[in-house]
Amino acid sequence: MKTIKTYIYITVGLIVISLSACNNNWLSPAAENQLITQDSTFLVSANAEKFVNACYNQLLQWQTSSFSFVGYASITSDDADKGSDPGDLGSDKDQMDNITYTSTSGSIGEGWTGNYNGVTRCNQAIANVPKYNIADAQKTRFIAEAKFLRALYYFNLVRCFGDIPLVNKVIDASSEADLNLANTRVSKDSIYAFIEKDLNFAITNLPKNTEYSSADLGRATKGAATALLAKVSMYEKKWAQALSLTDQIIGGTVGSYGLVTDYASIWREVGENSRESLFEIQARGITPNAGIQGFVDIQGARGSITYPDGTSGISGWGFNTPSQDLENAYEVGDVRKAATIMYKGQTLWDGAVVGTDVANPRYNYKAYVSKKLESFNGNDWESNKNIRVLRMGEVYLINAEAANELTKTSQAQTSLNAVRTRAGLANTTASNQTDLRTAIWKERRVELAMEYDRFFDLIRQGRAGTVLRALGKNFVDGKNEVFPIPQIEIDASNGKLKQNAGY
């Protein structure tokens, strides 16, 4: 069973401290008519960490990592269908599935809000941590954690929306210059440059995973920052940089990582924060709950799941179901298929049986939680399920893709085959750059299936329209490579924010 220290999670009261950093004096109010010259928040050194914890906490929120997230990052792709009952649209998940969403679709708005709230919290931490009387090394590490997380939030935003506002400071609502900053879009290249700057700072100043204490499990590491920069480099087609960074991870110079033997174990509690993992969103499924709000519920089987003793397992709303097209993508003998897709009537790894009454033929096995063999206190809404954000399976495939683009055929084959061997498959037969590129892209699909990357992969590969239109989705080239800027944000800016083309 995993041990996650409670300090990574914060109560609503601590969030208030983190965001306002000025209102904790109710415990000892000043005398009337007496000027308060110093905020006592900054006299308590432990509060520095709470600013940083607020940056992590945003990853647990409904807007950031739950229903809207699976809508725009997964249901849009060829990996997944809307699922659920035909009449249950999940607000706009039918629009996400068909790619008919608009600037007023809720999933789009929540994707913007959730990630910009994360940026805001990181800006607060970066601005306020230096005010504390703590060791310089501790300050630097806290700022590096916040910059890693700010880079992650901005990576989510730039992939979704393209050109966006670059807010790199705490906004003063009374400052016209600050408001203009928040309402002015800059080029996606500028966003990527900013992400790289944050990640390079994080790489320089974060500890390796082997240098953290057990109490720091789940915090950003040098390896996590290196892996995120490698992934960003892949999106930018900076192949030499992506190759160098992934070589460092595989070679062990930025921490101790490797492929675990049992692919299926990665998504179980025993596989959380394993040597496979570089960064996960940490969920706490024991009292007090601090899980990812609704993440398991929204993807659970819509119908009964029953244990042999007659007790019920975790079912759910039935959204984000693996598609028939994904099922067909697996080669015969690929162990990843059984670890990714669970079926109507199937007996699961913990003995629970998916009922024949469920609404859909397939469900996301990677989002399943066991009531019997994993930590569970009765609250499946905030369960113990972590989201794996960066892991070694992808690192090897980034390495393979970068090596292939640099015509390093042998290295590309070696890294690709490391992933295939774990999956129980023979080595690739691809031997030229074009065939290897196709093989690597296919391997990314089945290795990372239902892990919220496929839609963005298709876009960066330049083939989203071809692939998705073949499945009946309404992808329009020159438009749907980005989502629309939420209309509510354009209205709030008094029209200063401009809409993406075609919306």
C-alpha positions in Angstrom: 0.0 0.0 0.0 1.3 3.5 -0.8 2.1 6.0 1.8 1.4 9.6 0.8 2.2 12.3 3.3 -0.6 14.6 4.1 1.5 17.8 3.6 1.1 17.5 -0.1 -2.6 18.1 0.3 -4.1 21.3 1.8 -7.4 22.2 3.3 -9.6 24.9 2.0 -8.2 27.1 4.8 -4.7 26.6 3.6 -5.7 27.4 0.0 -7.0 30.7 1.3 -3.7 31.4 2.9 -1.8 30.4 -0.2 -3.9 32.6 -2.5 -4.5 35.7 -0.4 -1.5 35.4 2.0 -3.0 38.2 4.1 -5.9 37.1 6.2 -4.8 34.8 9.0 -5.0 37.4 11.8 -8.4 36.4 13.0 -6.6 34.2 15.7 -5.1 37.3 17.3 -6.9 40.5 16.1 -5.1 43.8 16.4 -6.4 46.5 18.6 -8.9 48.9 16.9 -7.4 51.8 15.0 -3.9 50.3 15.1 -2.0 50.0 11.9 -0.7 46.5 11.0 2.7 46.9 9.5 3.6 43.3 8.8 1.5 40.3 7.7 2.0 37.5 10.2 1.6 35.0 7.4 5.3 35.5 6.5 6.4 35.1 10.1 5.6 31.4 10.1 8.2 29.6 8.0 6.0 26.5 7.5 3.7 28.7 5.4 6.3 28.8 2.6 5.6 25.2 1.9 1.9 25.8 1.8 2.2 28.2 -1.1 4.0 25.4 -3.0 1.4 22.8 -1.9 -1.3 24.9 -3.4 0.4 24.5 -6.8 0.1 20.7 -6.5 -3.4 20.9 -5.1 -4.8 22.5 -8.3 -4.0 19.2 -10.1 -6.6 17.5 -7.9 -9.5 19.8 -8.9 -12.5 18.9 -11.0 -11.8 21.6 -13.6 -8.1 20.5 -14.0 -8.0 16.7 -14.1 -11.4 15.2 -14.2 -14.6 15.3 -16.4 -13.6 18.1 -18.8 -10.0 16.9 -18.9 -11.0 13.4 -20.2 -13.4 15.1 -22.6 -10.9 17.3 -24.4 -7.9 15.1 -24.0 -9.3 11.6 -24.7 -12.9 11.5 -25.9 -11.9 13.7 -28.9 -9.4 11.0 -30.0 -9.7 7.7 -31.8 -8.9 5.9 -28.6 -12.1 6.7 -26.9 -15.9 7.1 -27.3 -18.2 9.3 -25.2 -19.6 6.1 -23.6 -22.4 6.2 -20.9 -26.0 6.0 -22.1 -26.8 7.5 -25.5 -29.1 10.1 -23.9 -26.5 11.1 -21.2 -24.4 13.7 -23.0 -22.3 14.6 -20.0 -23.0 18.3 -20.7 -21.0 18.3 -23.9 -19.1 15.0 -24.2 -21.0 14.2 -27.3 -19.6 17.4 -28.8 -16.1 16.4 -27.8 -16.6 13.0 -29.3 -17.9 14.4 -32.6 -15.6 17.4 -32.6 -18.5 19.8 -32.8 -17.6 21.8 -29.7 -17.8 25.6 -29.7 -16.4 28.4 -27.6 -19.3 28.0 -25.1 -18.7 24.3 -24.5 -18.1 23.7 -20.8 -15.2 21.3 -21.2 -13.2 23.9 -23.1 -13.9 26.6 -20.5 -12.9 24.4 -17.6 -9.7 23.3 -19.3 -8.7 27.0 -19.6 -9.8 27.9 -16.1 -8.3 24.9 -14.3 -4.9 25.3 -15.8 -4.8 29.1 -15.5 -5.8 28.7 -11.8 -2.7 26.4 -11.6 -0.5 29.1 -13.2 -1.9 31.7 -10.7 -1.0 29.5 -7.8 2.5 28.9 -9.1 3.0 32.7 -9.6 1.9 33.2 -6.0 4.4 30.7 -4.7 7.3 32.0 -6.8 6.5 35.6 -5.6 6.0 34.8 -1.9 8.4 32.0 -1.0 11.4 34.4 -1.1 9.7 36.4 1.7 10.2 33.7 4.3 13.1 33.3 6.7 14.1 29.8 5.5 17.4 28.4 4.1 18.3 29.6 0.7 18.5 26.1 -0.6 15.0 25.4 0.6 13.7 28.5 -1.1 15.3 27.6 -4.3 13.9 24.1 -4.3 10.4 25.4 -3.5 10.6 27.8 -6.4 11.9 25.1 -8.7 8.9 22.9 -7.8 6.5 25.8 -8.6 8.3 26.5 -11.9 8.0 22.8 -12.9 4.3 22.9 -12.2 3.8 26.2 -14.0 5.5 24.7 -17.0 3.1 21.7 -16.8 0.1 23.9 -16.7 1.3 26.0 -19.6 2.1 22.9 -21.6 -1.5 21.8 -21.1 -2.7 25.2 -22.2 -0.5 25.7 -25.2 -1.4 22.3 -26.6 -5.1 23.1 -26.2 -5.3 26.7 -27.3 -2.1 27.7 -29.2 -1.4 31.4 -28.8 -2.4 32.3 -25.2 -1.7 35.0 -22.6 1.7 34.6 -20.9 1.1 35.5 -17.3 4.4 35.3 -15.4 3.6 37.3 -12.3 0.9 37.9 -9.7 -1.7 40.1 -11.4 -2.6 43.4 -9.7 -6.2 43.9 -10.7 -5.8 47.7 -10.2 -3.0 47.8 -12.8 -4.0 48.4 -16.4 -0.6 47.0 -17.5 -1.2 43.8 -15.6 -4.7 43.4 -17.0 -3.4 43.9 -20.5 -0.8 41.2 -19.8 -3.6 38.8 -18.8 -5.7 39.6 -21.8 -3.1 39.6 -24.6 -2.3 36.5 -26.5 1.4 35.8 -27.4 2.7 33.3 -29.9 2.8 29.6 -28.9 6.6 29.8 -29.7 6.9 32.4 -26.9 4.9 30.1 -24.5 7.2 27.1 -25.4 10.3 29.3 -24.8 8.9 30.2 -21.4 8.1 26.6 -20.5 11.7 25.6 -21.4 13.1 28.4 -19.2 11.0 27.2 -16.2 12.0 23.6 -16.8 15.7 24.3 -17.2 15.6 26.1 -13.8 13.8 23.1 -12.3 16.3 20.7 -13.7 19.2 22.7 -12.3 17.6 23.1 -8.8 15.5 20.0 -8.1 16.8 16.9 -6.3 17.0 13.6 -7.9 14.3 11.1 -6.8 17.1 9.2 -4.9 17.9 12.4 -3.0 14.4 13.1 -1.6 13.3 11.7 1.8 10.3 9.3 1.9 8.3 12.2 3.3 8.7 14.0 0.0 7.2 11.2 -2.1 5.3 12.7 -5.1 7.1 16.0 -5.3 8.7 17.2 -8.5 12.2 15.9 -9.2 15.1 16.5 -11.5 14.0 13.5 -13.5 10.4 14.7 -13.8 11.6 18.1 -15.1 14.0 16.4 -17.5 11.2 14.2 -18.8 8.7 17.0 -19.3 11.3 19.1 -21.1 12.0 16.1 -23.4 8.3 15.8 -24.2 8.1 19.5 -24.8 11.1 19.2 -27.1 9.3 16.5 -29.0 6.4 18.8 -29.6 8.8 21.5 -30.8 10.6 19.0 -33.0 13.9 19.8 -31.2 15.0 16.2 -31.8 18.6 16.6 -30.6 17.5 18.1 -27.3 14.8 15.4 -26.9 17.3 12.7 -27.5 19.9 14.1 -25.1 17.4 14.5 -22.3 15.9 11.0 -22.7 19.4 9.5 -22.9 20.1 11.1 -19.5 17.0 9.6 -18.0 17.6 6.1 -19.4 21.3 6.4 -18.4 20.5 7.2 -14.8 22.2 10.6 -14.6 19.1 12.5 -13.4 17.7 9.8 -11.1 17.0 6.1 -10.8 14.2 5.0 -13.2 13.4 2.0 -15.4 10.6 0.0 -17.0 8.8 -2.2 -14.6 8.3 -5.8 -15.6 4.5 -6.1 -15.3 2.8 -3.5 -17.4 -0.6 -4.1 -15.7 0.8 -3.3 -12.3 1.5 0.3 -13.3 -2.1 1.3 -12.8 -2.7 -0.4 -9.5 -1.9 1.0 -6.1 1.3 -1.2 -5.9 2.5 0.5 -9.0 2.2 4.1 -7.9 5.4 6.0 -7.6 7.4 3.0 -8.9 10.6 3.1 -10.8 8.5 3.5 -13.9 7.2 6.8 -12.7 8.7 10.2 -13.2 5.7 12.3 -12.1 2.2 11.4 -11.0 -0.7 13.5 -9.7 -0.9 12.2 -6.1 -4.3 11.2 -4.8 -5.1 10.4 -1.2 -7.9 7.8 -0.8 -7.8 7.5 3.0 -9.1 9.9 5.6 -8.9 12.8 5.1 -9.7 12.4 1.4 -7.7 14.5 -1.1 -8.3 12.6 -4.3 -8.7 13.7 -7.9 -12.3 14.9 -7.8 -14.5 12.4 -9.7 -11.7 10.9 -11.8 -12.6 7.3 -11.1 -16.4 7.8 -10.9 -16.8 9.4 -14.3 -15.0 6.5 -16.0 -16.3 3.6 -14.0 -18.5 1.0 -15.6 -22.1 2.2 -15.9 -23.9 -0.7 -14.2 -23.0 -3.3 -11.6 -19.6 -4.6 -10.5 -19.9 -7.3 -7.9 -17.4 -9.3 -5.8 -17.9 -13.0 -5.1 -19.2 -12.2 -1.6 -22.0 -10.2 -3.1 -20.6 -6.7 -2.2 -20.5 -4.0 -4.8 -17.3 -2.7 -6.4 -16.8 0.8 -7.8 -19.0 1.4 -10.8 -19.6 4.9 -12.3 -20.9 7.1 -15.0 -19.4 5.1 -17.9 -17.8 8.0 -19.8 -14.5 7.8 -21.8 -14.8 4.2 -23.0 -12.1 2.6 -25.1 -13.1 2.5 -28.8 -13.4 -0.5 -31.1 -10.7 1.2 -33.2 -8.3 1.1 -30.2 -9.1 -2.5 -29.5 -8.3 -3.4 -33.1 -4.9 -1.6 -32.9 -3.3 -4.2 -30.6 -1.2 -7.0 -32.1 -1.9 -10.5 -31.1 -0.2 -11.3 -27.8 0.2 -7.7 -26.7 -0.3 -7.8 -22.9 -1.2 -4.1 -22.8 -4.6 -4.7 -24.3 -5.8 -6.7 -21.3 -4.3 -4.1 -18.9 -6.1 -1.2 -20.7 -9.6 -2.4 -21.6 -12.0 -4.1 -19.4 -15.1 -5.8 -20.8 -18.7 -6.5 -20.0 -18.9 -9.7 -18.0 -15.2 -9.8 -17.3 -13.7 -11.0 -14.0 -11.2 -8.3 -12.9 -7.8 -8.7 -11.3 -9.3 -8.3 -7.8 -12.1 -10.9 -8.3 -14.8 -8.4 -9.0 -17.1 -9.2 -12.0 -18.3 -6.5 -14.4 -22.1 -7.1 -14.8 -23.8 -7.9 -18.1 -26.1 -5.0 -17.3 -23.5 -2.4 -18.0 -24.3 0.2 -20.7 -21.1 -0.1 -22.7 -19.0 -3.1 -24.0 -15.6 -1.6 -22.9 -14.3 0.6 -20.0 -11.0 2.2 -19.1 -9.2 -0.4 -17.0 -6.4 2.1 -16.2 -8.9 4.2 -14.2 -10.2 1.2 -12.1 -9.9 1.1 -8.3 -10.4 -2.0 -6.2 -12.4 -1.7 -3.0 -11.0 -5.0 -1.7 -7.3 -4.9 -2.5 -6.4 -1.2 -2.5 -6.9 1.7 0.0 -10.5 2.6 0.1 -12.5 4.4 2.8 -15.9 4.5 1.0 -15.3 7.7 -1.0 -14.9 6.8 -4.6 -15.4 10.4 -5.6 -11.9 11.2 -4.1 -10.3 7.8 -4.4 -6.6 6.8 -4.0 -6.1 6.7 -7.8 -3.0 8.6 -9.1 -2.8 9.9 -12.6 0.5 8.9 -14.3 1.7 12.0 -16.1 5.3 11.1 -17.1 6.6 7.5 -17.1 9.4 5.5 -18.6 7.4 3.8 -21.3 7.0 7.2 -22.9 10.6 8.2 -22.2 11.8 5.3 -24.3 9.4 6.1 -27.1 10.5 9.8 -27.1 14.0 8.5 -27.3 13.1 6.2 -30.2 11.3 9.0 -32.1 14.1 11.5 -31.6 16.8 9.0 -32.6 14.9 8.1 -35.8 14.4 11.7 -36.8 18.2 12.1 -36.4 18.7 9.0 -38.6 20.1 7.0 -35.6 18.3 3.8 -36.8 19.9 1.4 -34.4 19.2 3.4 -31.3 15.6 4.0 -32.4 15.1 0.3 -32.8 16.7 -0.5 -29.5 14.5 2.0 -27.5 11.3 0.9 -29.4 12.1 -2.8 -28.8 12.6 -2.2 -25.1 8.9 -1.2 -24.9 7.8 -4.0 -27.2 9.7 -6.7 -25.3 7.8 -5.8 -22.1 4.5 -6.0 -24.0 5.4 -9.6 -25.0 6.0 -8.7 -28.7 8.8 -9.5 -31.1 11.3 -6.8 -32.1 10.2 -4.4 -34.8 10.8 -5.2 -38.4 10.9 -1.6 -39.4 14.4 -0.6 -40.7 14.1 2.7 -42.6 13.2 6.1 -41.3 9.7 6.2 -42.7 8.7 2.7 -41.6 10.2 3.3 -38.2 8.3 6.6 -37.7 5.1 4.7 -38.4 6.0 1.9 -36.1 6.9 4.3 -33.3 3.7 6.3 -33.7 1.7 3.1 -33.5 3.6 2.0 -30.5 2.9 5.3 -28.7 -0.8 4.7 -29.3 -0.9 1.2 -27.7 1.7 1.9 -25.0 0.0 5.2 -23.9 -3.6 4.3 -24.7 -6.2 6.0 -22.5 -3.5 8.2 -20.9 -4.8 11.5 -22.3 -2.2 12.1 -25.0 -3.5 10.6 -28.2 -5.5 13.6 -29.5 -2.5 15.9 -29.1 -0.2 13.3 -30.6 -2.3 13.1 -33.8 -2.2 16.9 -34.0 1.6 17.2 -33.6 2.1 14.4 -36.1 0.0 16.3 -38.7 -2.5 13.6 -39.3 -5.4 14.3 -37.0 -7.8 15.2 -39.8 -7.0 12.1 -41.9 -7.3 9.7 -38.9 -10.3 11.2 -37.2 -12.4 11.9 -40.3 -12.1 8.3 -41.3 -13.9 7.4 -38.1 -16.7 9.9 -38.7 -15.4 12.8 -36.5 -15.8 16.3 -37.8 -12.2 17.4 -37.7 -11.6 20.5 -39.9 -8.0 21.1 -40.9 -6.8 24.6 -40.1 -9.3 24.9 -37.3 -9.5 21.9 -34.9 -5.7 21.7 -34.3 -6.6 24.0 -31.3 -9.7 24.5 -29.2 -11.6 27.7 -29.3 -10.8 30.4 -26.7 -13.7 30.2 -24.2 -16.3 32.9 -25.0 -16.7 33.7 -21.3 -13.0 34.7 -21.3 -13.3 36.9 -24.4 -16.3 38.6 -22.9 -14.5 39.1 -19.5 -11.7 40.8 -21.4 -14.1 43.2 -23.2 -13.0 41.7 -26.5 -9.3 42.1 -26.0 -8.8 38.3 -26.2 -9.2 37.3 -29.8 -10.7 34.0 -31.0 -8.9 31.2 -32.8 -9.5 30.9 -36.5 -12.6 29.1 -37.6 -14.6 29.4 -34.4 
